[in-house]
Amino acid sequence: MHSQILMRQLFLCAIMVLIFSGNTFALRPEKNYSVTPDSMGIPSWNIHLKTSDGYEINAWLFLPKKEVDKKRVLIISGGDAGNMSYYIYQAFNLTKKGFRVITYDYRGFGKSSNFQINNDYLYYDEFVTDLQSVINYADSNYKDCKIGLYGFSMGNLISGFAAAKNPNIRFFIAEGFILDPVKLVYRIKETTKANDKETRQIILPESATQYAEIIKNLKIPFLVFAGTDDTHTPLVDAIEGIKQQKNRELVVYDGVHGQAMARLTATKLTGDRFFDDIEGFADGWLQ
């Protein structure tokens, strides 16, 4: 009973930050962890990785039980706020589906190296370098596994850039799918104008103009979760993205940006629907 209460608390904590971070698109890193795997009684291993430019990236590794291990590694890239402590619930449930899961903090987030962040940036190219260090770790330590990327909100951009650079990435899962960051910034500005708010000046790295073409040409299997009421990364973008390649699948839920897990697990805290969809997608494409 105690473990069920802890998991319920962790679930609610994850839902709050996903919805909170997914609606603003502003970099708001947190240095302190709200919870840790140890505090929840969840087995994990703390790993420290070095980036190619000398930063230290803090990561957690979650392993499935041997009897369910399907030899798949899934790397979770979080959104623009918080840190990796808000993805423990996802990682834990994905291990039940046979995934080896790695969560990590971008530089400037959590316990990774400090990094000066301008909150008006949508993302930093350096975050892709951070993810690359995690991919290198997985590729070196799990050569018998198929490696995939799961990006939430801003983490879509980071995962998409990385997937295009790494031929060893075998699948991609996107929640709050970003088809084109340039269009996303335009939508945010128009929304703030319509609501009589001060227009935010969101800054994009130069790489942002290349992203739409990168995603269009990405050949690996692709699963997208899209909300019917998402105004910033709308369903129409997800549909367009799905049509770009034949090996892409779409799961639609009733809700706004960042609510996929909340809506698809509304009646069960075990997360059956959301995590079953991910498992089924992987089973279907990774033979």
C-alpha positions as CSV (number, residue, x, y, z in Angstrom):
1,M,0.0,0.0,0.0
2,H,2.8,2.4,0.9
3,S,4.5,1.8,-2.5
4,Q,1.2,2.5,-4.3
5,I,0.8,5.8,-2.5
6,L,4.4,6.8,-3.5
7,M,3.8,5.9,-7.1
8,R,0.5,7.9,-7.1
9,Q,2.4,10.9,-5.8
10,L,5.1,10.4,-8.4
11,F,2.5,10.2,-11.1
12,L,0.8,13.4,-10.0
13,C,4.1,15.2,-9.8
14,A,5.0,14.1,-13.3
15,I,1.7,15.2,-14.7
16,M,2.0,18.6,-13.1
17,V,5.4,19.4,-14.5
18,L,4.6,18.1,-18.0
19,I,1.5,20.3,-18.3
20,F,3.3,23.2,-16.7
21,S,6.4,23.0,-18.8
22,G,4.5,22.2,-22.0
23,N,2.4,25.3,-22.2
24,T,5.0,28.0,-21.9
25,F,8.1,27.1,-24.0
26,A,10.5,29.0,-21.8
27,L,13.7,27.5,-20.4
28,R,13.2,27.2,-16.7
29,P,15.7,24.6,-15.3
30,E,15.5,23.4,-11.8
31,K,18.7,22.4,-10.0
32,N,17.1,20.4,-7.1
33,Y,15.3,17.2,-7.7
34,S,11.7,17.0,-6.5
35,V,12.1,13.2,-5.9
36,T,14.8,10.7,-6.8
37,P,14.5,7.0,-7.7
38,D,16.0,6.0,-4.3
39,S,13.3,8.1,-2.5
40,M,10.6,6.2,-4.4
41,G,12.2,2.8,-3.9
42,I,12.9,2.4,-7.6
43,P,16.1,0.7,-8.6
44,S,18.4,2.9,-10.7
45,W,22.1,3.6,-11.4
46,N,23.5,7.1,-11.4
47,I,25.9,7.7,-14.3
48,H,28.1,10.7,-15.1
49,L,28.9,11.4,-18.7
50,K,31.4,13.8,-20.4
51,T,30.3,15.8,-23.4
52,S,32.6,16.5,-26.3
53,D,33.0,20.1,-25.1
54,G,33.9,19.2,-21.5
55,Y,30.5,19.4,-19.6
56,E,29.4,16.7,-17.2
57,I,25.9,15.3,-17.7
58,N,24.1,13.6,-14.9
59,A,21.9,10.6,-15.8
60,W,19.9,7.8,-14.3
61,L,19.7,4.3,-15.7
62,F,16.7,2.1,-15.2
63,L,16.8,-1.6,-16.1
64,P,13.9,-4.0,-16.6
65,K,13.7,-7.4,-15.0
66,K,15.5,-10.0,-17.0
67,E,12.3,-11.9,-17.8
68,V,10.8,-8.9,-19.6
69,D,14.0,-7.4,-21.1
70,K,13.5,-6.9,-24.8
71,K,17.0,-5.4,-25.4
72,R,15.8,-1.9,-26.2
73,V,17.2,1.3,-24.8
74,L,15.0,4.4,-24.7
75,I,16.6,7.7,-23.9
76,I,14.2,10.4,-22.5
77,S,14.8,14.0,-23.4
78,G,12.7,16.3,-21.2
79,G,11.0,19.5,-21.8
80,D,12.1,23.1,-21.2
81,A,11.4,23.2,-17.5
82,G,12.3,21.2,-14.4
83,N,14.8,18.3,-14.6
84,M,14.9,14.6,-15.1
85,S,13.2,13.9,-11.7
86,Y,9.9,14.5,-13.4
87,Y,10.3,11.6,-15.7
88,I,10.9,8.8,-13.2
89,Y,7.3,7.6,-13.5
90,Q,7.7,7.2,-17.2
91,A,11.0,5.5,-16.9
92,F,9.7,3.1,-14.2
93,N,6.7,2.1,-16.3
94,L,8.7,1.7,-19.5
95,T,11.0,-0.8,-17.7
96,K,7.9,-2.9,-17.1
97,K,7.5,-3.0,-20.9
98,G,11.0,-4.3,-21.4
99,F,12.9,-1.1,-22.1
100,R,16.2,-0.1,-20.6
101,V,15.6,3.6,-19.9
102,I,18.0,6.5,-19.5
103,T,17.0,9.9,-18.2
104,Y,19.4,12.8,-18.2
105,D,19.7,16.5,-17.4
106,Y,20.8,19.0,-20.0
107,R,23.6,21.3,-19.0
108,G,22.2,23.9,-16.6
109,F,19.5,21.5,-15.4
110,G,19.5,19.3,-12.3
111,K,23.0,18.1,-11.3
112,S,24.6,18.5,-14.7
113,S,27.3,21.1,-15.2
114,N,26.3,24.7,-14.8
115,F,25.5,26.6,-18.0
116,Q,24.4,30.2,-18.4
117,I,20.8,30.1,-19.8
118,N,18.8,32.9,-21.4
119,N,15.2,32.0,-20.6
120,D,14.0,33.5,-23.9
121,Y,15.7,30.8,-25.9
122,L,13.5,28.0,-27.1
123,Y,16.4,25.6,-26.9
124,Y,20.2,25.5,-27.2
125,D,22.2,23.5,-29.7
126,E,24.4,22.5,-26.8
127,F,21.6,20.3,-25.5
128,V,22.0,18.1,-28.6
129,T,25.7,17.7,-27.6
130,D,24.4,16.6,-24.2
131,L,22.1,14.0,-25.7
132,Q,25.0,12.8,-27.9
133,S,27.0,11.9,-24.8
134,V,24.1,9.7,-23.6
135,I,23.7,8.1,-27.0
136,N,27.5,7.3,-27.0
137,Y,27.1,5.7,-23.6
138,A,24.2,3.5,-24.7
139,D,25.9,2.6,-27.9
140,S,29.1,1.6,-26.1
141,N,27.5,-0.4,-23.2
142,Y,24.4,-2.0,-25.0
143,K,25.7,-3.1,-28.4
144,D,23.1,-5.9,-28.3
145,C,20.2,-3.4,-28.0
146,K,18.2,-1.2,-30.3
147,I,18.4,2.4,-29.2
148,G,15.4,4.8,-29.4
149,L,14.7,8.4,-28.4
150,Y,11.7,9.8,-26.6
151,G,11.3,13.6,-26.7
152,F,8.8,15.6,-24.7
153,S,7.9,19.0,-26.0
154,M,11.3,20.9,-26.5
155,G,12.9,17.4,-26.1
156,N,11.4,16.6,-29.6
157,L,13.8,19.1,-31.1
158,I,16.8,17.8,-29.3
159,S,15.9,14.2,-30.1
160,G,15.2,15.0,-33.8
161,F,18.5,16.7,-34.3
162,A,20.3,13.8,-32.6
163,A,18.4,11.1,-34.5
164,A,19.4,12.6,-37.8
165,K,23.1,12.5,-36.9
166,N,23.2,8.9,-35.5
167,P,22.5,6.0,-37.8
168,N,22.4,3.7,-34.7
169,I,19.1,5.3,-33.6
170,R,16.3,2.9,-34.5
171,F,13.1,4.6,-33.4
172,F,11.7,7.9,-32.2
173,I,8.8,8.8,-29.9
174,A,7.5,12.3,-29.9
175,E,5.0,13.8,-27.4
176,G,4.0,17.4,-28.1
177,F,5.3,17.0,-31.7
178,I,7.2,20.1,-33.1
179,L,7.0,20.1,-36.9
180,D,8.8,23.4,-37.3
181,P,10.2,25.5,-34.5
182,V,9.9,28.7,-36.6
183,K,6.2,28.2,-37.0
184,L,5.9,27.3,-33.3
185,V,7.4,30.7,-32.3
186,Y,5.1,32.5,-34.6
187,R,2.1,30.8,-33.1
188,I,3.2,31.7,-29.5
189,K,3.6,35.3,-30.5
190,E,0.1,35.4,-32.1
191,T,-1.4,33.7,-29.1
192,T,0.0,36.3,-26.7
193,K,-1.2,39.1,-28.9
194,A,-4.7,37.7,-29.1
195,N,-4.7,37.5,-25.3
196,D,-3.6,41.1,-24.9
197,K,-0.4,40.0,-23.3
198,E,3.1,41.4,-23.8
199,T,4.5,39.6,-26.9
200,R,7.4,37.3,-25.9
201,Q,10.6,37.6,-27.8
202,I,11.6,33.9,-28.2
203,I,15.1,33.4,-29.5
204,L,15.9,30.5,-31.9
205,P,19.3,29.2,-32.7
206,E,20.2,29.3,-36.4
207,S,19.8,25.5,-36.6
208,A,16.0,26.0,-36.1
209,T,15.5,26.8,-39.8
210,Q,16.8,23.4,-40.7
211,Y,14.6,21.3,-38.4
212,A,11.5,21.0,-40.6
213,E,13.5,19.5,-43.4
214,I,15.4,17.2,-41.0
215,I,12.2,15.8,-39.6
216,K,10.7,15.4,-43.1
217,N,13.6,13.2,-44.2
218,L,14.0,11.2,-41.0
219,K,13.6,7.6,-42.1
220,I,13.3,5.7,-38.7
221,P,10.0,4.5,-37.3
222,F,8.2,7.4,-35.6
223,L,5.4,7.5,-33.0
224,V,3.6,10.8,-32.3
225,F,1.2,11.6,-29.4
226,A,-0.9,14.6,-30.3
227,G,-3.7,16.5,-28.5
228,T,-6.9,17.7,-30.1
229,D,-6.8,21.0,-28.2
230,D,-3.0,21.7,-28.5
231,T,-2.7,25.2,-29.9
232,H,1.1,25.5,-30.1
233,T,1.9,22.1,-31.6
234,P,-1.5,21.3,-33.1
235,L,-2.9,18.0,-34.3
236,V,-2.7,19.3,-37.9
237,D,1.1,19.4,-37.6
238,A,1.2,15.9,-36.3
239,I,-0.9,14.7,-39.2
240,E,1.4,16.4,-41.7
241,G,4.4,14.9,-40.0
242,I,3.0,11.4,-40.0
243,K,2.3,11.7,-43.8
244,Q,5.9,12.5,-44.6
245,Q,7.1,8.9,-44.1
246,K,5.3,5.6,-44.3
247,N,6.7,4.2,-41.0
248,R,5.1,6.8,-38.7
249,E,2.1,6.3,-36.4
250,L,-0.2,8.7,-34.6
251,V,-2.0,8.5,-31.3
252,V,-4.6,11.2,-30.7
253,Y,-5.9,12.1,-27.3
254,D,-8.4,14.7,-26.0
255,G,-6.4,17.4,-24.4
256,V,-3.8,20.2,-24.7
257,H,0.0,20.2,-25.1
258,G,1.7,17.9,-22.6
259,Q,-1.3,15.9,-21.5
260,A,-0.8,12.6,-23.4
261,M,0.1,10.5,-20.4
262,A,-2.5,12.2,-18.2
263,R,-5.3,11.7,-20.6
264,L,-4.3,8.2,-21.6
265,T,-3.9,7.0,-18.0
266,A,-6.9,8.8,-16.6
267,T,-8.6,5.7,-15.2
268,K,-5.5,3.6,-14.3
269,L,-2.4,4.7,-12.5
270,T,-0.6,1.7,-14.0
271,G,-0.3,3.7,-17.2
272,D,-1.6,0.8,-19.4
273,R,-2.8,2.8,-22.5
274,F,0.0,5.2,-22.8
275,F,2.8,2.7,-22.2
276,D,1.0,-0.1,-24.1
277,D,1.0,2.2,-27.1
278,I,4.7,2.7,-26.9
279,E,5.3,-1.0,-26.4
280,G,3.1,-1.9,-29.3
281,F,4.8,0.6,-31.6
282,A,8.2,-0.8,-30.8
283,D,7.0,-4.4,-31.1
284,G,5.6,-3.6,-34.5
285,W,8.7,-2.0,-36.0
286,L,11.7,-3.5,-34.2
287,Q,11.9,-7.0,-35.5
